[in-house]
Amino acid sequence: MDLIERLDRLLPQTQCGQCGYAGCRPYAEAMARGEAGVDHCPPGGDAGARSLARLLGVEAKPYDRSRGEHKPAPLALIVEADCIGCTKCIQACPVDAIIGAAKHMHTVIEPLCTGCELCVPACPVDCIVLVPAADATLGA
């Protein structure tokens, strides 16, 4: 397994872009080329930064807090009664965890949601809520 693949596997796969790259794989590629530090991933936190540093054989340092807060990944849920079917959340989701058709209610496929939160600002009617993943249940 090559270095990029190993780095990518250590990343949380949220595809959130908080690292400054379009997703976890591009960030892994930049680290492998020596163009990015190990401290760019808030979802991975300090432990993730240490793991990346260990793999690269560089000095470990805490993740850069200016990029975002380290917290357990939430789960996006769509409030069905408020959804207007605009599809903007579908377009914003980097992992295709939201399904639906234009002018119809959308829904989140819970096991696919990484908690990246990119769908929230995309929604023009604020019908997406974030809940702790452990609290999410169908019909809640």
The first five atom37 places (N, CA, C, CB, O) and aatype in JSON, in Angstrom:
{
  "aatype": [12, 3, 10, 9, 6, 1, 10, 3, 1, 10, 10, 14, 5, 16, 5, 4, 7, 5, 4, 7, 18, 0, 7, 4, 1, 14, 18, 0, 6, 0, 12, 0, 1, 7, 6, 0, 7, 19, 3, 8, 4, 14, 14, 7, 7, 3, 0, 7, 0, 1, 15, 10, 0, 1, 10, 10, 7, 19, 6, 0, 11, 14, 18, 3, 1, 15, 1, 7, 6, 8, 11, 14, 0, 14, 10, 0, 10, 9, 19, 6, 0, 3, 4, 9, 7, 4, 16, 11, 4, 9, 5, 0, 4, 14, 19, 3, 0, 9, 9, 7, 0, 0, 11, 8, 12, 8, 16, 19, 9, 6, 14, 10, 4, 16, 7, 4, 6, 10, 4, 19, 14, 0, 4, 14, 19, 3, 4, 9, 19, 10, 19, 14, 0, 0, 3, 0, 16, 10, 7, 0],
  "atom_mask": [
    [1, 1, 1, 1, 1],
    [1, 1, 1, 1, 1],
    [1, 1, 1, 1, 1],
    [1, 1, 1, 1, 1],
    [1, 1, 1, 1, 1],
    [1, 1, 1, 1, 1],
    [1, 1, 1, 1, 1],
    [1, 1, 1, 1, 1],
    [1, 1, 1, 1, 1],
    [1, 1, 1, 1, 1],
    [1, 1, 1, 1, 1],
    [1, 1, 1, 1, 1],
    [1, 1, 1, 1, 1],
    [1, 1, 1, 1, 1],
    [1, 1, 1, 1, 1],
    [1, 1, 1, 1, 1],
    [1, 1, 1, 0, 1],
    [1, 1, 1, 1, 1],
    [1, 1, 1, 1, 1],
    [1, 1, 1, 0, 1],
    [1, 1, 1, 1, 1],
    [1, 1, 1, 1, 1],
    [1, 1, 1, 0, 1],
    [1, 1, 1, 1, 1],
    [1, 1, 1, 1, 1],
    [1, 1, 1, 1, 1],
    [1, 1, 1, 1, 1],
    [1, 1, 1, 1, 1],
    [1, 1, 1, 1, 1],
    [1, 1, 1, 1, 1],
    [1, 1, 1, 1, 1],
    [1, 1, 1, 1, 1],
    [1, 1, 1, 1, 1],
    [1, 1, 1, 0, 1],
    [1, 1, 1, 1, 1],
    [1, 1, 1, 1, 1],
    [1, 1, 1, 0, 1],
    [1, 1, 1, 1, 1],
    [1, 1, 1, 1, 1],
    [1, 1, 1, 1, 1],
    [1, 1, 1, 1, 1],
    [1, 1, 1, 1, 1],
    [1, 1, 1, 1, 1],
    [1, 1, 1, 0, 1],
    [1, 1, 1, 0, 1],
    [1, 1, 1, 1, 1],
    [1, 1, 1, 1, 1],
    [1, 1, 1, 0, 1],
    [1, 1, 1, 1, 1],
    [1, 1, 1, 1, 1],
    [1, 1, 1, 1, 1],
    [1, 1, 1, 1, 1],
    [1, 1, 1, 1, 1],
    [1, 1, 1, 1, 1],
    [1, 1, 1, 1, 1],
    [1, 1, 1, 1, 1],
    [1, 1, 1, 0, 1],
    [1, 1, 1, 1, 1],
    [1, 1, 1, 1, 1],
    [1, 1, 1, 1, 1],
    [1, 1, 1, 1, 1],
    [1, 1, 1, 1, 1],
    [1, 1, 1, 1, 1],
    [1, 1, 1, 1, 1],
    [1, 1, 1, 1, 1],
    [1, 1, 1, 1, 1],
    [1, 1, 1, 1, 1],
    [1, 1, 1, 0, 1],
    [1, 1, 1, 1, 1],
    [1, 1, 1, 1, 1],
    [1, 1, 1, 1, 1],
    [1, 1, 1, 1, 1],
    [1, 1, 1, 1, 1],
    [1, 1, 1, 1, 1],
    [1, 1, 1, 1, 1],
    [1, 1, 1, 1, 1],
    [1, 1, 1, 1, 1],
    [1, 1, 1, 1, 1],
    [1, 1, 1, 1, 1],
    [1, 1, 1, 1, 1],
    [1, 1, 1, 1, 1],
    [1, 1, 1, 1, 1],
    [1, 1, 1, 1, 1],
    [1, 1, 1, 1, 1],
    [1, 1, 1, 0, 1],
    [1, 1, 1, 1, 1],
    [1, 1, 1, 1, 1],
    [1, 1, 1, 1, 1],
    [1, 1, 1, 1, 1],
    [1, 1, 1, 1, 1],
    [1, 1, 1, 1, 1],
    [1, 1, 1, 1, 1],
    [1, 1, 1, 1, 1],
    [1, 1, 1, 1, 1],
    [1, 1, 1, 1, 1],
    [1, 1, 1, 1, 1],
    [1, 1, 1, 1, 1],
    [1, 1, 1, 1, 1],
    [1, 1, 1, 1, 1],
    [1, 1, 1, 0, 1],
    [1, 1, 1, 1, 1],
    [1, 1, 1, 1, 1],
    [1, 1, 1, 1, 1],
    [1, 1, 1, 1, 1],
    [1, 1, 1, 1, 1],
    [1, 1, 1, 1, 1],
    [1, 1, 1, 1, 1],
    [1, 1, 1, 1, 1],
    [1, 1, 1, 1, 1],
    [1, 1, 1, 1, 1],
    [1, 1, 1, 1, 1],
    [1, 1, 1, 1, 1],
    [1, 1, 1, 1, 1],
    [1, 1, 1, 1, 1],
    [1, 1, 1, 0, 1],
    [1, 1, 1, 1, 1],
    [1, 1, 1, 1, 1],
    [1, 1, 1, 1, 1],
    [1, 1, 1, 1, 1],
    [1, 1, 1, 1, 1],
    [1, 1, 1, 1, 1],
    [1, 1, 1, 1, 1],
    [1, 1, 1, 1, 1],
    [1, 1, 1, 1, 1],
    [1, 1, 1, 1, 1],
    [1, 1, 1, 1, 1],
    [1, 1, 1, 1, 1],
    [1, 1, 1, 1, 1],
    [1, 1, 1, 1, 1],
    [1, 1, 1, 1, 1],
    [1, 1, 1, 1, 1],
    [1, 1, 1, 1, 1],
    [1, 1, 1, 1, 1],
    [1, 1, 1, 1, 1],
    [1, 1, 1, 1, 1],
    [1, 1, 1, 1, 1],
    [1, 1, 1, 1, 1],
    [1, 1, 1, 1, 1],
    [1, 1, 1, 0, 1],
    [1, 1, 1, 1, 1]
  ],
  "atom_positions": [
    [[0.85, -1.18, 0.0], [0.0, 0.0, 0.0], [0.9, 1.24, 0.0], [-0.97, 0.0, 1.23], [1.86, 1.32, 0.76]],
    [[0.57, 2.18, -0.86], [1.42, 3.37, -0.96], [1.12, 4.37, 0.16], [1.23, 4.04, -2.33], [0.13, 4.24, 0.88]],
    [[1.99, 5.35, 0.3], [1.9, 6.32, 1.38], [0.59, 7.11, 1.33], [3.09, 7.27, 1.31], [-0.02, 7.34, 2.37]],
    [[0.17, 7.52, 0.16], [-1.07, 8.29, 0.05], [-2.25, 7.48, 0.59], [-1.33, 8.71, -1.41], [-3.07, 8.0, 1.34]],
    [[-2.32, 6.24, 0.21], [-3.41, 5.37, 0.68], [-3.36, 5.22, 2.2], [-3.32, 3.99, 0.01], [-4.4, 5.26, 2.85]],
    [[-2.19, 5.04, 2.74], [-2.05, 4.88, 4.2], [-2.47, 6.17, 4.93], [-0.59, 4.51, 4.57], [-3.15, 6.1, 5.95]],
    [[-2.07, 7.32, 4.41], [-2.47, 8.58, 5.01], [-3.99, 8.76, 4.92], [-1.75, 9.77, 4.32], [-4.64, 9.15, 5.89]],
    [[-4.55, 8.47, 3.77], [-5.98, 8.61, 3.56], [-6.77, 7.73, 4.53], [-6.35, 8.27, 2.11], [-7.82, 8.14, 5.02]],
    [[-6.28, 6.56, 4.79], [-6.96, 5.64, 5.71], [-6.94, 6.15, 7.15], [-6.33, 4.26, 5.65], [-7.8, 5.79, 7.95]],
    [[-5.95, 6.96, 7.49], [-5.9, 7.53, 8.84], [-6.85, 8.72, 9.02], [-4.48, 7.97, 9.15], [-7.19, 9.07, 10.15]],
    [[-7.26, 9.31, 7.92], [-8.15, 10.47, 7.99], [-9.59, 10.03, 8.21], [-8.04, 11.31, 6.7], [-9.96, 8.91, 7.86]],
    [[-10.43, 10.91, 8.81], [-11.79, 10.52, 9.2], [-12.8, 10.37, 8.07], [-12.31, 11.5, 10.15], [-13.92, 9.92, 8.3]],
    [[-12.43, 10.74, 6.86], [-13.3, 10.61, 5.68], [-14.59, 11.43, 5.79], [-13.65, 9.17, 5.46], [-15.63, 11.02, 5.27]],
    [[-14.52, 12.57, 6.45], [-15.68, 13.45, 6.51], [-15.84, 14.23, 5.22], [-15.56, 14.41, 7.69], [-16.95, 14.65, 4.89]],
    [[-14.75, 14.43, 4.48], [-14.76, 15.2, 3.22], [-15.25, 16.62, 3.47], [-15.65, 14.5, 2.17], [-15.88, 17.21, 2.59]],
    [[-14.98, 17.17, 4.64], [-15.54, 18.46, 5.06], [-14.79, 19.67, 4.49], [-15.55, 18.55, 6.55], [-15.36, 20.75, 4.41]],
    [[-13.55, 19.51, 4.12], [-12.78, 20.61, 3.56], [-12.16, 21.55, 4.58], [0.0, 0.0, 0.0], [-11.55, 22.54, 4.19]],
    [[-12.3, 21.27, 5.86], [-11.73, 22.15, 6.88], [-10.2, 22.19, 6.81], [-12.16, 21.7, 8.26], [-9.58, 23.12, 7.33]],
    [[-9.62, 21.2, 6.19], [-8.17, 21.14, 6.04], [-7.66, 22.1, 4.96], [-7.74, 19.71, 5.72], [-6.47, 22.37, 4.87]],
    [[-8.58, 22.61, 4.15], [-8.19, 23.48, 3.05], [-8.12, 22.75, 1.72], [0.0, 0.0, 0.0], [-7.77, 23.34, 0.7]],
    [[-8.44, 21.48, 1.73], [-8.43, 20.67, 0.5], [-9.84, 20.17, 0.22], [-7.44, 19.46, 0.63], [-10.71, 20.23, 1.09]],
    [[-10.08, 19.7, -0.98], [-11.42, 19.3, -1.41], [-11.93, 18.04, -0.72], [-11.43, 19.07, -2.9], [-13.1, 17.68, -0.88]],
    [[-11.11, 17.38, 0.03], [-11.51, 16.17, 0.75], [-10.31, 15.51, 1.37], [0.0, 0.0, 0.0], [-9.2, 16.02, 1.3]],
    [[-10.56, 14.36, 1.97], [-9.49, 13.65, 2.68], [-8.38, 13.16, 1.74], [-10.07, 12.47, 3.45], [-7.2, 13.28, 2.06]],
    [[-8.75, 12.63, 0.6], [-7.73, 12.12, -0.34], [-6.81, 13.24, -0.84], [-8.41, 11.44, -1.54], [-5.59, 13.07, -0.82]],
    [[-7.35, 14.38, -1.29], [-6.45, 15.46, -1.71], [-5.54, 15.95, -0.58], [-7.26, 16.63, -2.26], [-4.39, 16.32, -0.82]],
    [[-6.04, 15.95, 0.65], [-5.21, 16.33, 1.79], [-4.09, 15.3, 1.98], [-6.07, 16.46, 3.09], [-2.94, 15.66, 2.22]],
    [[-4.42, 14.02, 1.87], [-3.42, 12.97, 1.99], [-2.35, 13.11, 0.9], [-4.08, 11.58, 1.9], [-1.16, 12.93, 1.17]],
    [[-2.78, 13.42, -0.3], [-1.83, 13.61, -1.41], [-0.89, 14.78, -1.12], [-2.59, 13.85, -2.74], [0.31, 14.69, -1.38]],
    [[-1.44, 15.88, -0.59], [-0.62, 17.05, -0.27], [0.38, 16.73, 0.84], [-1.5, 18.23, 0.14], [1.53, 17.17, 0.78]],
    [[-0.05, 15.98, 1.84], [0.9, 15.59, 2.9], [2.0, 14.71, 2.34], [0.16, 14.86, 4.04], [3.17, 14.88, 2.7]],
    [[1.65, 13.78, 1.47], [2.65, 12.87, 0.9], [3.68, 13.63, 0.08], [1.96, 11.81, 0.04], [4.84, 13.23, 0.01]],
    [[3.25, 14.72, -0.56], [4.17, 15.55, -1.35], [4.95, 16.54, -0.48], [3.4, 16.32, -2.41], [5.83, 17.24, -0.98]],
    [[4.63, 16.6, 0.81], [5.29, 17.53, 1.71], [4.75, 18.95, 1.62], [0.0, 0.0, 0.0], [5.4, 19.89, 2.07]],
    [[3.56, 19.11, 1.04], [2.96, 20.43, 0.84], [1.97, 20.81, 1.93], [2.27, 20.49, -0.49], [1.5, 21.95, 1.96]],
    [[1.64, 19.9, 2.83], [0.68, 20.18, 3.9], [1.17, 19.54, 5.19], [-0.73, 19.66, 3.54], [1.78, 18.47, 5.18]],
    [[0.89, 20.22, 6.28], [1.26, 19.69, 7.59], [0.25, 18.67, 8.08], [0.0, 0.0, 0.0], [-0.83, 18.51, 7.5]],
    [[0.59, 17.99, 9.15], [-0.26, 16.95, 9.72], [-1.34, 17.51, 10.63], [0.58, 15.96, 10.49], [-2.16, 16.77, 11.16]],
    [[-1.35, 18.83, 10.8], [-2.21, 19.46, 11.79], [-3.45, 20.15, 11.21], [-1.43, 20.46, 12.56], [-4.03, 21.02, 11.86]],
    [[-3.86, 19.79, 10.0], [-4.94, 20.51, 9.32], [-6.34, 19.93, 9.52], [-4.64, 20.56, 7.87], [-7.29, 20.5, 8.99]],
    [[-6.51, 18.84, 10.24], [-7.79, 18.12, 10.26], [-8.49, 18.2, 11.62], [-7.57, 16.66, 9.91], [-8.18, 17.42, 12.52]],
    [[-9.44, 19.14, 11.78], [-10.19, 19.2, 13.04], [-10.97, 17.92, 13.37], [-11.14, 20.35, 13.0], [-10.96, 17.5, 14.53]],
    [[-11.64, 17.27, 12.4], [-12.35, 16.04, 12.77], [-11.42, 14.95, 13.31], [-13.11, 15.51, 11.57], [-11.84, 14.13, 14.13]],
    [[-10.19, 14.92, 12.87], [-9.24, 13.93, 13.37], [-8.68, 14.28, 14.74], [0.0, 0.0, 0.0], [-8.22, 13.41, 15.48]],
    [[-8.71, 15.58, 15.07], [-8.23, 16.03, 16.37], [-6.74, 15.81, 16.58], [0.0, 0.0, 0.0], [-6.0, 15.54, 15.63]],
    [[-6.33, 15.95, 17.82], [-4.91, 15.78, 18.17], [-4.44, 14.35, 17.93], [-4.68, 16.16, 19.62], [-3.32, 14.13, 17.48]],
    [[-5.31, 13.38, 18.23], [-4.92, 11.98, 18.03], [-4.67, 11.69, 16.55], [-6.01, 11.03, 18.57], [-3.74, 10.98, 16.19]],
    [[-5.51, 12.25, 15.69], [-5.32, 12.07, 14.25], [-4.03, 12.7, 13.78], [0.0, 0.0, 0.0], [-3.3, 12.11, 12.98]],
    [[-3.73, 13.91, 14.28], [-2.49, 14.59, 13.91], [-1.28, 13.78, 14.36], [-2.45, 16.01, 14.53], [-0.28, 13.7, 13.64]],
    [[-1.36, 13.18, 15.54], [-0.25, 12.34, 16.02], [-0.07, 11.11, 15.14], [-0.5, 11.89, 17.48], [1.06, 10.74, 14.82]],
    [[-1.16, 10.48, 14.73], [-1.07, 9.3, 13.86], [-0.46, 9.65, 12.51], [-2.46, 8.68, 13.67], [0.36, 8.9, 11.99]],
    [[-0.87, 10.77, 11.95], [-0.31, 11.2, 10.67], [1.18, 11.5, 10.8], [-1.06, 12.44, 10.15], [1.97, 11.12, 9.94]],
    [[1.56, 12.17, 11.89], [2.97, 12.49, 12.12], [3.8, 11.22, 12.26], [3.12, 13.37, 13.37], [4.9, 11.12, 11.73]],
    [[3.26, 10.25, 12.99], [3.96, 8.97, 13.19], [4.21, 8.3, 11.84], [3.15, 8.03, 14.12], [5.31, 7.82, 11.58]],
    [[3.2, 8.27, 11.0], [3.35, 7.63, 9.69], [4.36, 8.36, 8.81], [2.0, 7.58, 8.98], [5.13, 7.73, 8.1]],
    [[4.36, 9.67, 8.87], [5.28, 10.46, 8.04], [6.67, 10.61, 8.66], [4.69, 11.82, 7.8], [7.6, 11.07, 8.0]],
    [[6.8, 10.23, 9.92], [8.1, 10.36, 10.58], [8.48, 11.8, 10.85], [0.0, 0.0, 0.0], [9.65, 12.17, 10.79]],
    [[7.45, 12.63, 11.15], [7.71, 14.03, 11.47], [7.27, 14.31, 12.9], [6.97, 14.97, 10.47], [6.63, 13.48, 13.54]],
    [[7.63, 15.49, 13.38], [7.26, 15.86, 14.73], [5.75, 16.01, 14.86], [7.97, 17.15, 15.14], [5.1, 16.65, 14.03]],
    [[5.21, 15.42, 15.92], [3.78, 15.53, 16.18], [3.46, 16.91, 16.75], [3.3, 14.42, 17.14], [4.25, 17.47, 17.52]],
    [[2.32, 17.44, 16.38], [1.85, 18.69, 16.95], [0.34, 18.66, 16.99], [2.37, 19.92, 16.13], [-0.28, 17.91, 16.24]],
    [[-0.28, 19.46, 17.86], [-1.74, 19.46, 17.94], [-2.36, 20.0, 16.66], [-2.2, 20.29, 19.14], [-1.73, 20.76, 15.91]],
    [[-3.6, 19.6, 16.42], [-4.27, 20.1, 15.22], [-4.48, 21.6, 15.35], [-5.63, 19.36, 14.98], [-4.59, 22.13, 16.45]],
    [[-4.55, 22.27, 14.23], [-4.7, 23.72, 14.15], [-6.14, 24.11, 14.5], [-4.33, 24.23, 12.74], [-7.05, 23.93, 13.7]],
    [[-6.32, 24.66, 15.71], [-7.66, 25.02, 16.2], [-8.32, 26.11, 15.37], [-7.57, 25.47, 17.64], [-9.54, 26.26, 15.43]],
    [[-7.56, 26.87, 14.61], [-8.17, 27.93, 13.79], [-8.98, 27.34, 12.63], [-7.09, 28.87, 13.25], [-9.76, 28.06, 12.0]],
    [[-8.81, 26.06, 12.35], [-9.52, 25.42, 11.25], [-10.89, 24.89, 11.66], [-8.69, 24.28, 10.7], [-11.71, 24.58, 10.8]],
    [[-11.14, 24.79, 12.95], [-12.43, 24.28, 13.42], [-12.28, 23.53, 14.71], [0.0, 0.0, 0.0], [-11.18, 23.29, 15.19]],
    [[-13.42, 23.18, 15.26], [-13.47, 22.49, 16.55], [-13.46, 20.98, 16.36], [-14.72, 22.93, 17.33], [-14.12, 20.45, 15.46]],
    [[-12.71, 20.29, 17.22], [-12.76, 18.83, 17.21], [-13.94, 18.4, 18.07], [-11.41, 18.21, 17.74], [-14.01, 18.75, 19.25]],
    [[-14.84, 17.65, 17.49], [-16.02, 17.18, 18.21], [-16.5, 15.9, 17.55], [-17.14, 18.27, 18.24], [-16.17, 15.64, 16.4]],
    [[-17.27, 15.12, 18.26], [-17.82, 13.93, 17.62], [-18.65, 14.33, 16.4], [-18.69, 13.11, 18.62], [-19.38, 15.32, 16.44]],
    [[-18.54, 13.57, 15.35], [-19.26, 13.9, 14.11], [-20.77, 13.8, 14.35], [-18.84, 12.95, 12.96], [-21.25, 12.79, 14.85]],
    [[-21.49, 14.85, 14.0], [-22.95, 14.8, 14.14], [-23.57, 14.09, 12.94], [-23.54, 16.22, 14.29], [-22.87, 13.69, 12.01]],
    [[-24.85, 13.94, 12.98], [-25.6, 13.36, 11.87], [-26.59, 14.41, 11.4], [-26.32, 12.03, 12.29], [-27.28, 15.02, 12.22]],
    [[-26.68, 14.62, 10.12], [-27.64, 15.56, 9.56], [-28.99, 14.87, 9.42], [-27.16, 16.11, 8.18], [-29.08, 13.73, 8.97]],
    [[-30.02, 15.57, 9.82], [-31.38, 15.09, 9.63], [-32.19, 16.2, 8.98], [-32.02, 14.63, 10.99], [-32.0, 17.38, 9.3]],
    [[-33.09, 15.84, 8.09], [-33.92, 16.82, 7.39], [-35.3, 16.82, 8.03], [-34.0, 16.5, 5.86], [-35.94, 15.78, 8.17]],
    [[-35.75, 18.01, 8.41], [-37.09, 18.16, 8.96], [-38.05, 18.12, 7.77], [-37.24, 19.52, 9.79], [-38.17, 19.08, 7.01]],
    [[-38.71, 16.98, 7.62], [-39.52, 16.72, 6.43], [-40.57, 17.79, 6.17], [-40.19, 15.39, 6.56], [-40.79, 18.17, 5.02]],
    [[-41.22, 18.26, 7.19], [-42.31, 19.23, 7.02], [-41.82, 20.55, 6.44], [-43.0, 19.48, 8.34], [-42.6, 21.3, 5.84]],
    [[-40.53, 20.84, 6.62], [-39.99, 22.13, 6.16], [-39.25, 22.05, 4.83], [-39.08, 22.68, 7.21], [-38.95, 23.09, 4.24]],
    [[-38.94, 20.85, 4.35], [-38.16, 20.67, 3.13], [-38.98, 21.07, 1.91], [-37.68, 19.22, 3.0], [-40.11, 20.63, 1.74]],
    [[-38.39, 21.91, 1.05], [-39.07, 22.36, -0.16], [-38.59, 21.62, -1.42], [-38.88, 23.86, -0.35], [-39.07, 21.88, -2.52]],
    [[-37.63, 20.71, -1.25], [-37.16, 19.92, -2.39], [-36.29, 20.67, -3.36], [0.0, 0.0, 0.0], [-36.33, 20.4, -4.56]],
    [[-35.49, 21.61, -2.88], [-34.68, 22.45, -3.77], [-33.44, 21.73, -4.32], [-34.25, 23.71, -3.04], [-32.87, 22.2, -5.31]],
    [[-33.02, 20.65, -3.73], [-31.85, 19.82, -4.07], [-30.5, 20.46, -3.73], [-31.87, 19.52, -5.54], [-29.47, 19.88, -4.06]],
    [[-30.47, 21.62, -3.08], [-29.19, 22.26, -2.76], [-28.38, 21.43, -1.77], [-29.42, 23.66, -2.19], [-27.15, 21.42, -1.84]],
    [[-29.05, 20.74, -0.85], [-28.33, 19.89, 0.1], [-27.71, 18.69, -0.61], [-29.29, 19.41, 1.22], [-26.61, 18.25, -0.27]],
    [[-28.42, 18.16, -1.59], [-27.9, 17.02, -2.36], [-26.62, 17.44, -3.08], [-28.95, 16.5, -3.38], [-25.63, 16.7, -3.09]],
    [[-26.64, 18.62, -3.67], [-25.47, 19.12, -4.39], [-24.3, 19.39, -3.45], [-25.82, 20.39, -5.15], [-23.14, 19.23, -3.84]],
    [[-24.58, 19.79, -2.22], [-23.52, 20.12, -1.27], [-22.91, 18.9, -0.6], [-24.07, 21.04, -0.21], [-21.78, 18.98, -0.11]],
    [[-23.61, 17.79, -0.57], [-23.14, 16.61, 0.15], [-21.99, 15.94, -0.61], [-24.3, 15.61, 0.37], [-22.19, 15.46, -1.73]],
    [[-20.79, 15.89, 0.0], [-19.65, 15.31, -0.71], [-19.63, 13.78, -0.75], [-18.39, 15.78, -0.07], [-18.82, 13.19, -1.46]],
    [[-20.53, 13.14, 0.0], [-20.52, 11.67, 0.03], [-21.84, 11.07, -0.45], [-20.23, 11.19, 1.44], [-22.08, 9.88, -0.24]],
    [[-22.68, 11.88, -1.08], [-23.97, 11.41, -1.62], [-24.83, 10.72, -0.57], [-23.73, 10.47, -2.78], [-25.43, 9.67, -0.83]],
    [[-24.9, 11.31, 0.63], [-25.69, 10.73, 1.7], [-27.12, 11.27, 1.73], [-25.02, 10.99, 3.03], [-27.91, 10.86, 2.57]],
    [[-27.45, 12.18, 0.82], [-28.8, 12.75, 0.79], [-29.45, 12.37, -0.53], [-28.76, 14.31, 0.97], [-28.87, 12.51, -1.6]],
    [[-30.67, 11.89, -0.42], [-31.41, 11.5, -1.62], [-32.74, 12.23, -1.67], [-31.63, 9.97, -1.67], [-33.26, 12.68, -0.65]],
    [[-33.27, 12.34, -2.86], [-34.56, 12.99, -3.07], [-34.64, 13.52, -4.49], [0.0, 0.0, 0.0], [-33.66, 13.48, -5.24]],
    [[-35.79, 14.0, -4.84], [-36.0, 14.54, -6.18], [-36.42, 16.0, -6.06], [-37.08, 13.72, -6.95], [-36.91, 16.44, -5.02]],
    [[-36.23, 16.74, -7.14], [-36.61, 18.14, -7.16], [-38.09, 18.3, -6.79], [-36.33, 18.76, -8.54], [-38.95, 17.58, -7.28]],
    [[-38.35, 19.26, -5.93], [-39.69, 19.59, -5.46], [-40.33, 18.5, -4.6], [-40.58, 19.87, -6.64], [-41.54, 18.5, -4.38]],
    [[-39.52, 17.58, -4.11], [-39.98, 16.54, -3.19], [-39.05, 16.52, -1.98], [-40.01, 15.13, -3.89], [-37.9, 16.95, -2.05]],
    [[-39.56, 16.01, -0.89], [-38.8, 15.95, 0.35], [-37.54, 15.09, 0.16], [-39.66, 15.4, 1.49], [-37.56, 14.08, -0.54]],
    [[-36.47, 15.52, 0.8], [-35.21, 14.78, 0.77], [-35.0, 14.08, 2.1], [-34.03, 15.7, 0.45], [-35.64, 14.41, 3.09]],
    [[-34.1, 13.13, 2.11], [-33.77, 12.42, 3.34], [-32.29, 12.09, 3.36], [-34.62, 11.15, 3.49], [-31.65, 11.99, 2.32]],
    [[-31.77, 11.91, 4.55], [-30.36, 11.56, 4.75], [-30.26, 10.06, 4.95], [-29.75, 12.33, 5.96], [-31.0, 9.48, 5.75]],
    [[-29.36, 9.43, 4.23], [-29.07, 8.02, 4.43], [-28.07, 7.97, 5.59], [-28.5, 7.32, 3.1], [-26.88, 8.19, 5.4]],
    [[-28.58, 7.68, 6.77], [-27.81, 7.83, 8.0], [-26.44, 7.14, 7.99], [-28.6, 7.31, 9.13], [-25.46, 7.76, 8.4]],
    [[-26.33, 5.89, 7.53], [-25.0, 5.26, 7.57], [-23.96, 5.91, 6.67], [-25.12, 3.81, 7.2], [-22.76, 5.7, 6.85]],
    [[-24.41, 6.71, 5.69], [-23.47, 7.35, 4.77], [-23.06, 8.75, 5.23], [-24.08, 7.43, 3.41], [-22.05, 9.27, 4.76]],
    [[-23.83, 9.36, 6.12], [-23.56, 10.72, 6.57], [-22.29, 10.76, 7.41], [-24.75, 11.28, 7.37], [-22.16, 10.01, 8.38]],
    [[-21.36, 11.64, 7.02], [-20.09, 11.76, 7.75], [-20.09, 12.9, 8.75], [-18.95, 11.96, 6.78], [-19.13, 13.08, 9.5]],
    [[-21.17, 13.67, 8.78], [-21.25, 14.78, 9.71], [-20.43, 15.99, 9.31], [0.0, 0.0, 0.0], [-20.04, 16.78, 10.17]],
    [[-20.16, 16.15, 8.03], [-19.32, 17.26, 7.56], [-19.98, 18.62, 7.7], [-18.94, 17.04, 6.12], [-19.29, 19.64, 7.71]],
    [[-21.29, 18.66, 7.82], [-22.08, 19.87, 8.01], [-22.19, 20.76, 6.77], [-21.49, 20.66, 9.13], [-22.72, 21.87, 6.88]],
    [[-21.72, 20.33, 5.62], [-21.76, 21.16, 4.42], [-23.17, 21.37, 3.88], [-20.91, 20.55, 3.35], [-23.42, 22.32, 3.14]],
    [[-24.1, 20.49, 4.24], [-25.47, 20.63, 3.78], [-26.22, 21.74, 4.51], [-26.22, 19.32, 3.94], [-27.14, 22.33, 3.96]],
    [[-25.83, 22.04, 5.73], [-26.55, 23.01, 6.56], [-26.58, 24.4, 5.93], [-25.93, 23.08, 7.94], [-27.66, 24.96, 5.76]],
    [[-25.43, 25.0, 5.58], [-25.5, 26.33, 4.99], [-26.1, 26.33, 3.58], [-24.12, 26.94, 4.93], [-26.54, 27.38, 3.11]],
    [[-26.13, 25.19, 2.92], [-26.7, 25.12, 1.57], [-28.22, 25.19, 1.58], [-26.26, 23.84, 0.9], [-28.83, 25.56, 0.57]],
    [[-28.84, 24.85, 2.69], [-30.31, 24.79, 2.77], [-30.91, 26.19, 2.94], [-30.74, 23.88, 3.95], [-30.63, 26.87, 3.92]],
    [[-31.73, 26.62, 1.97], [-32.3, 27.97, 2.06], [-33.44, 28.12, 3.07], [-32.79, 28.38, 0.71], [-33.83, 29.24, 3.4]],
    [[-33.97, 27.0, 3.55], [-35.09, 27.08, 4.5], [-34.72, 26.54, 5.88], [-36.29, 26.32, 3.96], [-35.6, 26.34, 6.72]],
    [[-33.46, 26.32, 6.12], [-32.97, 25.85, 7.43], [-33.72, 24.63, 7.94], [-33.07, 26.97, 8.44], [-34.12, 24.59, 9.11]],
    [[-33.91, 23.65, 7.09], [-34.64, 22.45, 7.54], [-33.72, 21.29, 7.89], [-35.61, 22.01, 6.46], [-34.18, 20.17, 8.1]],
    [[-32.42, 21.54, 7.94], [-31.46, 20.49, 8.3], [-30.96, 20.75, 9.71], [-30.28, 20.44, 7.29], [-30.48, 21.83, 10.03]],
    [[-31.09, 19.73, 10.54], [-30.62, 19.83, 11.91], [-29.49, 18.81, 12.1], [-31.77, 19.59, 12.92], [-29.46, 17.77, 11.45]],
    [[-28.6, 19.15, 13.0], [-27.51, 18.24, 13.32], [-27.75, 17.67, 14.71], [-26.13, 18.96, 13.25], [-28.03, 18.4, 15.66]],
    [[-27.65, 16.36, 14.81], [-27.85, 15.69, 16.09], [-26.67, 14.77, 16.34], [-29.19, 14.9, 16.1], [-26.03, 14.31, 15.39]],
    [[-26.36, 14.49, 17.6], [-25.32, 13.49, 17.87], [-25.7, 12.18, 17.2], [-25.11, 13.28, 19.4], [-26.86, 11.76, 17.26]],
    [[-24.76, 11.54, 16.57], [-25.03, 10.32, 15.81], [-25.71, 9.26, 16.68], [-23.74, 9.76, 15.21], [-26.56, 8.52, 16.2]],
    [[-25.33, 9.19, 17.94], [-25.92, 8.19, 18.84], [-27.4, 8.47, 19.1], [-25.17, 8.15, 20.17], [-28.13, 7.55, 19.44]],
    [[-27.85, 9.72, 18.94], [-29.25, 10.08, 19.21], [-30.15, 9.9, 17.99], [-29.34, 11.5, 19.69], [-31.37, 9.99, 18.11]],
    [[-29.57, 9.67, 16.84], [-30.38, 9.59, 15.62], [-31.09, 8.26, 15.53], [-29.51, 9.81, 14.37], [-30.49, 7.2, 15.68]],
    [[-32.38, 8.34, 15.28], [-33.17, 7.14, 15.02], [-34.17, 7.48, 13.94], [-33.88, 6.61, 16.31], [-34.58, 8.64, 13.81]],
    [[-34.57, 6.51, 13.19], [-35.58, 6.76, 12.16], [-36.87, 7.19, 12.81], [-35.81, 5.51, 11.29], [-37.32, 6.6, 13.79]],
    [[-37.45, 8.22, 12.27], [-38.72, 8.71, 12.78], [-38.59, 9.64, 13.97], [0.0, 0.0, 0.0], [-39.6, 10.07, 14.52]],
    [[-37.37, 9.96, 14.37], [-37.2, 10.84, 15.54], [-37.46, 12.28, 15.17], [-35.8, 10.71, 16.12], [-37.36, 13.16, 16.02]]
  ]
}
